[in-house]
Amino acid sequence: MARSGRVWWTEDRPGEGGRTTIMCRAADGTRRELLPAPWWARTRVHEYGGRPYTVTPAGEVVFANMRDQRLYVLGENGEPKPLTPEGCRYADLQVHDGQVWCVRERHDEDGKVTRAVVAVPLDGGETREWATGCDFYASPAISPDGRHLAYVCWNHPRMPWDGTELRVTRLSGTRMDAAWTVRGGPAESVLAPSWKDGSHLYLISDASGWWNLYEIGLHGDGARAVHPVEEEFITPPWRLGGRPYAVLGDGRIAVLHGRGDLRLGVLDPGSGALADLEVPYSGWDATLTADGTSLVGIGYAATIPRSVVRVDAATGAARSLRRDIDRLPDPAYLPVPRAVETPVPAFLYPPYTDPAAENPPHPGPAAENPPHADPAAESPPHAGPARSNMVGPANGPSVPAGGPPPYVIFVHGGPTAHADTALDLEKAFLTSRGIGVLDVNYGGSSGYGRAYRDRLKGQWGLVDVADTIAAAEWLAAEGLADPARIAVRGGSAGGWTVMAACCRSGVFAGGVSYFGCSALAPLVAHTHDFESRYVEWLVGPEDPAVYATREPLALVDGVSCPMLLLQGLDDPVVPPEQSTAFADALSERGVSCTYLAFEAESHGFRRTETRAAALAAELAFYQQLFT
């Protein structure tokens, strides 16, 4: 978030139990932490949260506290004061006219979950509901004249990338007027509304098959694609509060667009002309904010850590304000990906080779408690373990002279997510030890249009598995990998694919699952509300016969390779029983399996000690497989 030369963002602190703090950089460049321990800026709305803080015009910070989920105001004296009572969760925060507008989530004692768009007065007055009745809400936006509220909503069983509605309601004192639908429906994903003026909005819609930027009138009139192109202008909103574009002071729009990685450009909404900015960052997270002609976002590249970056839209000059890794190994040990078709899109990270050394050398010192910097979000959903900066022993598997090396297939989570080309020291941890990595965007991945996402509709456990197996076979056929030394690893939905692929194919030497799903009926019964109906889209209505043809636990007799399963014991998304049941089933059949459980860890490991232990165990597992 940027305003009047100041920039705010959140930082994860793995060395403090995964706590998230809030940072501020003043106009003179000084930087300070606003939120001391034990305060923790994180919201559990949808369990993945999103935009857990905002800043008032007076510079006060309002944030959701992880431990009790209440909203607090952080005044000049640095002492947080409660703004809301206990019992609710809040996300997607913004301030307008002395109130915090946000999405509120309430969990009743009977297990019922309800959500609403609400306004919380900063003076401690009564919270007011402005939109109710739908299962989910996102992106509340107040018109410049303060007369209208726009927001996105949808209902079970849809996910926000399936079908949503953009609605508008008049703000008339304390009365909630009837809302009307401006755009969207069951087969159109409308996201990220922003007001152009009091009678027109910008939004992103996939009506064309691609998430493009549109301009539309207040009552749905005059809709037009500002720059129609077969590219995406947003990523799937697993978290609330994303801002994939920002209106500059002169009316132009800073946008993110592309296939897979999103590039930064400036769009003229009148002519539709789009010009990319020449910056050293190959991709950007879908969160931008503008302050006049200055942009602030999260940029990355294969050899540049995710960074809070300020960009001058007039000159293209970019300046890194904060990197999420303070110290990097020698750049020679940072793998640079190559885009390949396997036949599905993937990124190939060849292993490091040194002709003068018998074994790969030590890549260099580890970073010290690097923060994860993201102004609008928290730890990524379904993306596997949080990135670790641990660099372990230099020894790696032996690579026969002149022979192909071992490889690990990385399977992203979601499954509606995608592999990007951001610097990832987990990949460098492996490639620096002679192990190659292939990161696969299987059918169902985002970044390649709606039709590609819809390849997975009703086909989870089939399309993703077939594409992952095909990627391994491609590596072997191309002579890039030793066919006997190809492993597969993934987290959450990626863990499901890992287990299912090992059930259905003998191509893998071993599999590593981080908090993966192994059985569908227990997942549907026990997972959180946001994803409680997701399996209906991925597989179909509950049917034990169909489930038995998809879920790894029912297909476990097909596994013949060793497996490593890692699980957080406080996981509300994929309960620990999913991993333990699969581990037990493997053990009963005499298949080698190691199961590691971690106390106080959720869906995505946040603590330094957990990350280090998990990655060390994974490396040891590969050493046993590949030597």
N, C-alpha and C positions, 0 to 999 in steps of 0.2 A: 504494500500500500504506500502511495506517495502523495505528499501534499506540502506545498510551500517550501520545497527544497528538502523536506525531511522524508525518510523512508522507514517503514516498519516491516518486520517479517518475524516468522517463528523459526526457532532452532531446536532440533532434537538433541538431547544430551544422553547418549548411551551410557556414559560413565556415571550418570546420576539416576540410574534405573530406567532410562528411557524418557525422562521428564522433558516436556516441551516448554520452552521459555519464549519470551517476546523481546525482540531487539529493536533499537531505534538508532538510526544514523542521522545526526543533525546536519543542517545545511553547511556547517563548517567542517564536516568530515568526522567529527567525534562520534564514537559509537559506544552505546551503553546498554546493559541488560536491564529491562524494566521489571522483570518478574523473578524475584528471588525464590529459592527453594524454601518450603516444599510446594509452592504454588505451581500449577501445571495447566497450561492453556491447551485444553483438548476437549472436544465434544464427542459424545457417543451417539448422536442422532444418526440413524441408519447404521450404527456401529462403526462406520468409517468416518463419520464426522464431516468437517469441512468448514472453512472460514470461522475459526473459533474466537475471533476477536475483531474489533473495529475501533476507530478513533473518532472522538467527538470533535466538532469545530474548535473547541477550546484546548484540544490536545490530550484529553483524558482517554485512557484506554479502557474499553469494556471487553471482558473476556469470559469465556465459559471455563470453569475450573473442573479438571478431570475427576477429582475425588468425590465431589458432591453434585456436579453438573449444574450448579447455580451460576447465574451471571453475577459478575463483580465489576465494580468501577475502581480503576487504579488511579488515584488522585496524585497531585504533585508531591505529597508526602511519602508516596510509595507504599501506602498501606491499603490493600484491597478492602472494599466495603461491599457487602452483599446487596444486590439489586433485586433478586427474585428469591422466593422461598424454595425449599427443597421439594423434590418430587417430579420435576420436569427437566428435559434436556433442550438445549437451544443451539442453533447453528445458522450459518449463512447470514451473519450479522452485518447491519449497516445502520447508520444514524441519520435521521431526518427530523427536523422540527422538534428537537428535544426528546425524541423517542428512539429506542432501538427496535428496528424492524427486523424480523427474523422468522425462521421456522421453529416452531415448538413441537416437541414430541413428549407425549404423556403415556406412561405405562401404568395401567390400573392393576389392582390386586388380583383380578381374575385373569390377567394376562393380556387383556385387550390393549392395543396400541392405537392411539389417535394422534393426528397431527393437524396443525393449523398455522396460518400466517398471523402473527401477532405483533402488537406494538407495546413495548415496555417503556413507560415513562422514566426518564433519567432522574426525576425528582422523587421516585419511589411510589408513584401513584399506581392505580389499578391497571393491570395488563388487559388489553383489549384484543378481541379476536376480530380479524378482518376477512379471513377466508377459511371456511370449514367445510366438511362433508366429503372431501376426497381422501383417499388413502395416503397420498404423498403430495408434498409441495416443495418448490424450489424457486430460487431467483426472484424474491420480492423486489420490485423496483418502483419507486415513487416518481411520478411525472415532475418535470421542472416547476410547474405551477402548483404542485401539491394537491391537485384535484383528483388524480387517479392513481390506483395501485395496479400494477401488472405483475403477474406471477405465472409460473408453470405448475401444472398439476397432472396427476395420472392415478390410475387405480389398479389394484390387483386384477389379473395376474401379470400385467405388463411391467416391464422394466423401462426406465426412461429413454433407452435407445430403441425401444419398440414403438411406443406411441404415447404422446403427451398432448396437452392442450395449453395454449397461451390464453389466459383469461385476463380481463380487466374489470375492475369495479370502481365506482365513484366513491370518493371519501367525503362523506357528508357528516361532519361533526362526529358524534358517537355512533351513528347509524351505519350498519353494513348493508349497502344497496345490493341488489341482485347483480351478479357478475355475468358477463357475456364472453363467448369464445371468439377470439380474434383469428386464431389459426390452429391447426392440428387436429388430431383424431387418433383412432386406434392404430392406423397404419402409417402415421407420420410423426417423426420425432422432432419436436420443436423445443429449442433450448436457448438459454442465455439471452433473455430480452433486455434491451436497454433503450431508454427514451432518446429519440432524436430531438424532439420538441414536445409541446403539449398535445399534439395530435398525431404524431407518427412515432413508430418504434423500429428499432433494428432487432433482428432475431436470427437464429440459425435454424435451418430446416433441412431435412433430408428428402424432401418431396421429389427431388430430381434423381434420387438414388445416391446423392452425395450431400454431406452436411455443408451447405453453402450459406452465405450471408444474404439476408433479405431485408428490404425496407417495406413497411406496411402501415396502412392507416389505422386509426384508433378503432374502427369498427370493421376491420378486415378488408378495407377497400384499397385498391391500387398496389397490391403486392407485386414486388419485382425483385428478381435476383440481382444484387448489386454487381457481382462478378461471377457469372455462371461458369463453372469449370469442374472437371472430374477430379476434384481434390476435396479433402476434408478441411474444415475450418475449426474443428473442435475435436476433443477426445471424449470417450464415454464418461458421463458424470457419475463415477463411482462415489465421489465425494461431492458435497454441496459447496457452493461458493466459487466455482471456477469462473474466470473472466478471460475468455479466449480472444477478445478484441477490446479496444479502448478508443474512444473518440478524442482526438486531439483538439487543441484550442482553436485551430483554424477550420475545424469541421471534417478534416480527413480522418481516416480510421486506421489505426495500427491493427493489423490482423496477423494471425498465424494460419498457415495453410500448407498443404502438401499431402503426400502419401507416406504413411509411416511417420517419420519425423516431420515436425511442423516447422517451416521457415518463417522468419519475421519479415513482413512487408508493410507498406503504407498504401492504402487504397483511397482513391478519389471517388466518393459515392456518386458524384454527378456524372462523370465520364465512365466510371467503372475501371479506370486504368489502375493497375496494380504493379508496384515496383518493389522488389526485394531490397532490403538494406544489406550492405556489404559488411557483415560482422563475422567474427571468428567462431561463432556458435552455429553448429549444424542443426540443432534442434532446440525447441523451447517447450516448457511445460505450459499447459493451457491456463495461464493466469497472467494477465497484463493489467497495468494501471497507468494512467496518463496524468501528467501535471503540466498543462500547456503543451509545449512541443517536446517535453521530456517523457520518456517511457521507462518503466521499470518492470522487469520480468525475471524469469528463471531460465537461463540459457545453459547449454551443455554442448560438448563435443566428445569425440572418442578419447582425446588426451587432455580435455579441460573439464574439471569437476563441475557439477551443477553449481551455479553461481547466481547471486542476486546481481543483476546487471542493469545499469542505467544507460539508456541509448538516447542520443539527440536525434530526433526524427528529421531535423533539417539538414544535418551534416552526416548522419550515420555513425558518428563517433560513439564507441561503446566503452564503458568503464565498469570493471568488476568491483562491486562494493563488498562482497563477502562470498567466499568459496566454502563448499561443504567439506572439503578436505584441505587441511592447511599445508601438509607436506606430502609430496608425491615421490614415488620411486623414480629412478632414472627413466626418462621417456622411452628408452630403448625397450623397456619391459612392458610398456603399455600397448596392448594389441590394437591395431587399427582394423575395423571390420570391413569386409567386402560384401556388397549385396550380391546374392546368388539366388537362383531359382532351383528348387530341389525335388519336385517342380513347384512347390509353393514358395512364397518369398521367405528369405532367411538371411541372416548375417553370419558370415564365416570369419572366425578369429583364429588364424593359424597359430600353432605353438611357437614359442621362442626357440630359436636354434642358434648355437654358438659353436662354429667349427673348431674353435680352439679349446673347448671345454668338453670333458666327458659327460658331465652332468650340468644341467642348467644352473647358473649362479644365483646367489641370493639377490632378489630384486631391490633391496634397499630397505630403509627404515619405514616403520609403520607410522601413519598419522596418529596424532594424539587426540582421542576423543573428538573427532570431527563432527560438527553439527550438520543436520540435514536442513537446509534452508529452503523454505517455501512459504511465501506470504499468505497462501490461502488454504493450505491443506496440511494433512498429517501423513503418517506412513502409508505407502501405496497399498491398495487392496489387492489381494490375490496375486501378488507379485513374487511370492516366495520369501525367503528370509531377507531381512533388512541388510543392506550392503555392509560388509565388514571391511575394515582396513587392517586387519591382522595379517601380517606376513610371516609365515612359519619357516620351518627348516628348509634348507636349500635342496635337500634330496628329493628326487622325483622318480617316477618310473623310468626304467631303462628303455631307450629307444634304439632298436637295432639299426646299425649303420646302413643307410640307404633304404631302409624300410619305412613304411608309413607309420605315423604316430598314432597314439590313442586319441579318442575324441569323446567329449561329453555333449549330448544334445540337451540344450536348455529349452524347457517348455514353460511359457509364461502362464500366468493365472488368468482369472476372470470368469469364464474364458473370453469374455468380451474385453480384452485389453490387447496390447501389442508389444513386441520386442522393439526397442529403439537402439540408437547407436551411442547412448550416453556412456561416459567413462564408468566402468564397473570394475572395482578392484577384486571382486570375486572371480571375474573372468581372468584378470591379470594374474591372480593367485594361481590359477591353473595353467594358463599359457606359459607363464614364466618357468614352469616346471615340466615343460614338454608335453602338456596335454592341450589339444585343440578344443575349441568350443564352436558349436553351431547353434545359433539362437533362431528358433523357427516361428514364423507367423502362420500357423496352421489355419485351415478354414474355420471361420468364426471370429478371427482376429479383427480388431478395428483398424482404421487407417487406410482401408482399401475399398470403401464404399459399402452401401447397405447390402447389395447382393452377396458380397463376400462374407459379411457378418451373418447373413441368413443361410449360408451353407451349413451352419451348425444347427439350424432349427429342426428339432426332433431327431438329431443325429449325434448328440453328445455321447462319447464313448465309441463312436464309429469313425466319423470324419477326422476328428482331432487325432485319434489313435492311428488311423491309416496314414495321415500326413506325416506324423512323427516317425512312424516306421519307414515310410518312403524316404524321409530325409536321411535316416541312417543308411539305407540301402544306396542312396545316391552318393553319400560320402565314400562308401566302399567301392562302388562302381567307378567313381572318378579317380580312385587310387589315392585319395586324400587321407583316408583313415585305415588303420589295420582292422579288417572286418571282425577279428576276434576280440578287439579292445574298444568297443563303442558302448558307452553307458548313457543313461538318460536320467535327468533330474528336473524337478519342478515343484511348485508350491501351490497349495489349495486346489483350485481347479486343475492346475498343472500337475499337482500330485496325483489327482484322479487319473489323468492321462498317462502318467508314468506307470502307475499300478496296472491300468488296463492294457497298456502297450506291452508290459512284461507278461501279462496273462495271455496275450494274443500272438506273441511273436517270440522266436528264439534269437532274434538278431542282436539283442542287448546282452552285454556281459554282466550288467548289474543296473539297479535302479535306486534312485534317492528321492524320497517323497518328504516334503515339508508340509505338515498339517494338511494332508490330502484326504479327500472324501473317498470312502471305499464302499459305502452302501447308501442307496437312495432313500428308502423309507425312513430310516432313522434321521437322515439329514433333513428331510421334509418336516418331520415331527419336531425336531429340536433346534433347527437353525433360527436365526433372528428374522423379524418380520419383513425387512426390506427384500430379502431373497427367498422368503418362504414359499413363493409360487414360481420361482425361477425354473425349477425342474420341469414344470409343465411345458415351458417353451423349449427347454433343452432336450427333453426326452418324450414327454407326453403326459396325459393324465395318469394318476397312480394305477399301475397294473403290475402285480407281482411277476407275471409271466414275462412282460417286456423288461421289467427291471432286471430280471435274472439273466437276460441276454446282454446287459450293458455293464452292470456294476462289478468292479474288481472282486469283491468278496465272494460273489457267486461264480466267478471264473478263476478262482485262485488255483485250481488244479493245474492250470496251464503255466504257472510260474516255475521256472527251473533255474533262474539266476539269483544270486544273492541280492538282498535289498537292505537299505538303510532307511528307517522311518524316524522323523524328528517331529516333536509335537509340543506345543505350549499347553499347560494344564488349565489355563484360564481362558480358553478360546471359545467365544460365544458364536462364532460363525461355523466352524467345523469342530464339533465336540471331540475331546480326546478319544472317546470310544471308537471313533472311526479308524484311528491308527492302531489302537490296541487290538481290535477285532481282526484286522488284517494281519498284524504281527502274530497273533495267536494261531490263526489259520495256517500261516506259513510254517510256524514251528511244528504244528501237528503233522504236517506233511514232510517234515525233515528238510525244508528249504532254509538255507542260512539267512537269518534276519537279525539285525540289530535295531532295537527300539530305544530311543532316547527321549525322555520327557523332561520338560523344564518348568519349574515352579515360577509363578508370577509372570508368565509370558502368555500373550494372547495370539491373535492371528497376524503374525508378522513379528519377528523377534526384535526387541528394542534395546536390550541390555548388552553392554560391552562383553561381559563374561559369557552370556549366552551365545552371542554371535561368534566369539572366538572358539568356544567349545564345539559349536555346530560345524564350523568350517574346518576345524582340526579333525573332527570325526569324519567329515566328508573326504578330506584329503587322504586320511588313513585308509578309508574304504576303497578309494581308487587305486592306491598303491598296492593293496592286496589283489585287486582285480587285474591290474595291468602288468604286474611283474611275475 
